[in-house]
Amino acid sequence: MRIIWFRLRSAVSGRANDAGMSTSEYAMGTIAACAFAAVLYKVVTSEVVSTALQSTIGKALDVPF
């Protein structure tokens, strides 16, 4: 019953129990962001994607105005 009262009071007042992320949470977020950036870089610089982008840009530039 006490937990329900605390959650209800927190929801009404707009305050949560924790004050923010800890250092380890920031570290995990940073590592995840770097891993995602590395995968995205590999995909964008791959031969297939590079060819598709060049083709699309070439078609866009060849459109008569």
Phi, psi and omega per residue, in radians:
M1 nan -0.634 -3.114
R2 -1.135 -0.687 -3.138
I3 -1.142 -0.724 3.128
I4 -1.080 -0.739 3.121
W5 -1.100 -0.731 -3.141
F6 -1.114 -0.777 3.138
R7 -1.138 -0.702 3.119
L8 -1.120 -0.768 3.135
R9 -1.130 -0.684 3.116
S10 -1.153 -0.691 -3.134
A11 -1.175 -0.680 -3.123
V12 -1.246 -0.726 -3.100
S13 -1.394 -0.266 3.124
G14 1.444 0.160 -3.141
R15 -1.864 2.472 3.080
A16 -1.788 2.978 -3.081
N17 -1.279 -0.653 -3.091
D18 -1.683 2.674 -3.069
A19 -1.602 -0.255 -3.123
G20 2.807 -2.976 -3.115
M21 -1.416 2.585 3.072
S22 -1.518 3.021 -3.111
T23 -1.072 -0.691 -3.140
S24 -1.168 -0.596 3.088
E25 -1.189 -0.689 3.050
Y26 -1.088 -0.734 -3.133
A27 -1.103 -0.779 3.126
M28 -1.136 -0.683 3.085
G29 -1.117 -0.700 3.122
T30 -1.161 -0.746 3.119
I31 -1.114 -0.743 3.129
A32 -1.119 -0.713 3.122
A33 -1.137 -0.705 3.111
C34 -1.162 -0.696 3.112
A35 -1.129 -0.741 3.107
F36 -1.104 -0.717 3.123
A37 -1.123 -0.678 3.130
A38 -1.149 -0.756 3.110
V39 -1.124 -0.768 3.129
L40 -1.087 -0.708 3.104
Y41 -1.076 -0.770 3.131
K42 -1.103 -0.694 -3.141
V43 -1.176 -0.813 -3.077
V44 -1.185 -0.590 -3.114
T45 -1.567 0.057 3.110
S46 -1.216 2.777 -3.080
E47 -1.120 -0.704 -3.101
V48 -1.123 -0.834 -3.114
V49 -1.202 -0.691 3.118
S50 -1.059 -0.764 3.114
T51 -1.124 -0.745 3.135
A52 -1.116 -0.717 3.117
L53 -1.139 -0.760 3.122
Q54 -1.106 -0.688 3.111
S55 -1.114 -0.786 -3.135
T56 -1.125 -0.773 3.133
I57 -1.147 -0.692 3.104
G58 -1.088 -0.731 3.103
K59 -1.155 -0.674 -3.127
A60 -1.154 -0.650 -3.123
L61 -1.334 -0.406 -3.138
D62 -1.526 0.022 -3.132
V63 -1.271 2.226 3.114
P64 -1.265 2.517 3.139
F65 -1.754 nan nan
